[in-house]
Amino acid sequence: MQHQFADGDVAVRECRQLPDVVGVAAEVVVVWATDADAATFDGIAGLCGAGTGVFVVVVIPDALRAAEWRLRDIGASVVVGEDVGADALAAICRRALATVRNERRE
């Protein structure tokens, strides 16, 4: 993602665990979900919680496709398969960022 946002208009930060994201000022968060365990769902739900104003994109492997609607139910804005290319994911993030910023202006 660093390459897709090399123009400098977006700061890309890597966090290895969901708790690392807490406290980071973010408008859009991309989560690579590798497990469908309670900690994963709780962490994503916390990011999506009321009042956070964060647009959460969750990337899942085919093995977790059955969890897609649960992720949407807890607040994930977008759920995509892990085969999404970096350019497509960057486009999703740019649209999400525009949405978040427009909502904040209103």
C-alpha positions, 0 to 999 in steps of 0.5 A: 500500500505504500507504493499506491499512496506514494504521492504523499496525500495519505499516511500508511501505517503498518500494525501487526495486531488489532490492539496496535491500531487503537490510538492511531488517528485513522480515517480508514483502516484495512484489517487483514483477518486471518482468523475467525476467532472471538478476539478478531471479531471483538477487535474489528467491532471495537474499530467499527464502534459507534462514534469512532468515525472510522471506515473499516475495510476487512480483507479475508481469505476464502476460508473465512467467506462464511464470516463475511456477513458477521463482519458486516453485522459488527460494522465492517464497511467493506469486506473483500477477498484476499485476492484483491489487488493492491491497486483495487484496495487502494481505490477502495481506500481512496473512495472510503477516505473521500466518504469519511471526509465528506461526512465530517464536513456536513 
